[in-house]
């Protein structure tokens, strides 16, 4: 059994979701987290999770969508979305993004902090994004005591030192398809204990790819697991068992899938 820590299935036409989920199920992927990027998309993720059993939802404002600070009205809306559905299992997708085209950094800092505070208030783990911003991300995570709820560093593409800093902050490393091609990431994955890793796909529509069959979907979690197994010289069954247990524990889904539901924060257990 596998779990996909992070996807954006709400960006697909709803009519495609049953086929996407069938392909995922055939690959052994039994649960998938749909990450919100705005208040509206968070609501869409929840709606999908309520309609399709394998789906769960994250509530959050992506740093690339952080055009305005979070005021009391937006905070209350996010809180309400998170509290009103049992299928909300994390605060996601949040973080920092320092591309030249990204929103103002000070606004991003405020939006990230407020969402960490929401996660702490609701006791939900945080799935965070970091692009060209690791130092600031880790500083905020520590300053806001985000390790109290833990979470995962989404779509990790860094080196071993960065991975170990994330783990030290109380977070899992979430590996996706870049593991298939990035040498530095492969070296980091070999060095990081399996107990600190979860898997994901970041699945979203990819019209820039020539063939629809090449678009990343949750079923590709299996290929990531296979690559990780080869890098570590262990069976794919062991990779699936440990990483899925890690994710299920983190999200409080252990009982649902017959796994130990006690949350373990990486580096602190």
N, C-alpha and C positions, 0 to 999 in steps of 0.2 A: 504494500500500500504506500502511496505517495501523497504528499500535500503540496500545493502551489501557494507559496507565501504571498504572492503579489501578481495581480493582473489588472487589466483595464477592460474587462469584457463588456462593461456598460457602453463602450465606444463602438461596439459591433451592433448591426441591426438585430433587434430582438429575435427575429425569425431564424437567425443563424445559431443562436445559443444552443438549442437541443442537439444539433449535429456536432458542435464544438464539444459539448459535454459528453456525447457518446464517444468521440475520439479520445477524450481524456480518460474516461472510464475504461476503455479498451487498453489504455496504457497503464492502468493501475492507479490513476490519480483520483482519489476519492473526495478530496475537498479542496476548494479554491477560494482565495481571498480576492475580492474585487475592491480595489482602492479608490476612494473618492479623491478628486482633485479640486473640487469647488463644493460649495454648499449644495448646489443643484445636482452635481454628479454623485455626491455622497447619497443624496436621496434616491437617485436612480440605482445606485449599487444596492441599497437596502431593498428597494422594490424587487430587483432581480433575485436577491438572496431569498426573499420571501416566496418567490415564484418557483425557484429551482433549488431542490434540496441540497445538491453538493456545494452551493455557493454560500459564502459568508461575506460580510461587508466591513470595510474600513471607512471611517469618517475623517475627512481632513481637507485642508486647503494646501495645494501644492505650491512650493515656493515660486514657480513661474506664474502662478495665479495670484500671488500676494501683492496686488496692486493697491490695496487699502489696508489699514490696520484693522485688527479685530476689535470692534467695540462691543458693548454689552449685548446688543441685539444679535450680532453674528455669533458671539460666544453662546448665547442662550439657544440659538437655533441649532448649532452644532451639538450642544449638550442634549437638547431634546431629541435630535435624530439618534444619537448614540444610546440614550436611555430607553427610547420607545420600542426598540426591537431587540429581541434576544439574539438575533443573527449578526449584530454588530459586535466584533471581537477585537478590534484594535483602532487606534488613531492612525490613519494612513490616507494619503501620502503627504507627509510633512517634511520639513527640513530647510536646507539652504541651497541656493544655486547661484554661482557667481559668474556665469557667462556674461559677455559684454551686453547682451540683450536682456538680461534678467532685470526684474524689478529692483527698486531702490533697496540697498542692503539694510538700512535701518528699519524699513517696513518689514522686510523678511525676518529680521531678528525678533521684532515684536510679535509677528504672526506665529513664528516657531515657538517662542516662549509661552504664548497664551495656549497653544495647543498641547504643549507639554503639561501645563498646569491643568488643562482639561483631562488629560490622560491620568494624571495623578489623582484628581478628584474622583474620577470614575473607575480607577484601578484597572485601566486598560493598557496593554503594551503599545509601544510606539514603533511604527515601521517608518524609518526615515531615509530621505534622499540627501545626498551630498555630492555636489559637482564643483570642483575647484574651490572647496570651502571646508575641507576636513578640520582644520585647526579651529575655526570658529564653531563648527558643529559640535566638536568634542567639548569645547569650553562651555557652550550653552548646556549641553547634556549634563555635564558635571555640576554647573552652577545651579541648575534647576532640579537636581537630584533625580534625573530621569531614570537612573538605574534602579530606583525603587520599584518601577513597574517593568523595566527592561523592554526588550523588543528586538528589532533586527535592523542591520544596515543593509538597505535595499540595493539590489543590482550591483553588488560589490565588484569593483574592478581594480582594487589597490594592491599594494605589496603586503608582505608579512607584518611589517612594523605597523602599518595602518590597521590591519586586521586585529592585531593584538591590542592596539589602543581602544578600538571599538569594543572588544571583549572586556577589557579592563573597565570600560564605562558601564558594563552590564548588558551588552547586546550580542546577539547572534550575528554571524556573517551569512548573508543570503546570497547564494550563488545562482547564476543564470547562464544563458548560452555563451556569454563571453568566455566562460571557462573552456570552451572548445577551441579557442584560437589565441588567447593571450598568454604568452610564456610566463610573464611575471606573475599573473594570477594563478597559473597552474603551480608555480613554485610555492606561492602562498598557501594554496589549498592543500598541498602535500604536508605543509608544516603545521597547519591549524588542526587541532584535535577535532574529530568528527562530532564530538559532543558540543561543539560550538558552532555548528553549521546547520542551516536550513536551506531549502531549495525553492526556486521560483522561476517564472518565465517572463514576467513583465508583459504578458501577451496583450497586444493591441493591434488594430488594423494597420497593415503595412502596404499601402497602395504603391509605394515606390518600388516594391519587388514585382518582378515581371509576372510571376505565377502565384496565384492565390494559394496553392499548396505549399508554398515556401513561407507563408506568414507564420510567425511564432504563435503557438497556441499552448494551452496548459498541458497537452499531451507531450510536449517537449521536455517536461520535467523528467521524464524517463531517460532521455538522452543525457541530460545534465547529470543525473544519478550514475549513469553508466560511465561517463567520462571521469567523474570523481572516483568511482570504484577503480578504474584503470590506473589513475594517478596514485592512489593509495595502495594499490596491490591487494585489494580486498574484494569480496563479492558485492555485486550490486544489491543483493538481498540485505546485506549488512548496512550498506549506505541507506537504503530505503527505510529499514527499520529504525535506525538511529535518528536520521534527519526528520522523519515523520513524527517520531515520538517527541523530538525537540519542539517541533512546531505545534503539535497538538497540546503539549504541556504549556507552552507559551500562551496560546490562545484560549486555554481553558476548555479544550475539546477532547481531552483524554478519555473521559467517560463515554462520550458520544461514539468514539471509535475503538473502545476496548483497550485503551492505553492508559498508563499512569497519568492522572490529571494534575498531580502536584506540580505547580510552576517552579521551574528551576531557572534562576537568572545566571547566565553564563559568567564564569569567573568568580561567582560568589557561592557556589554550591559545593 
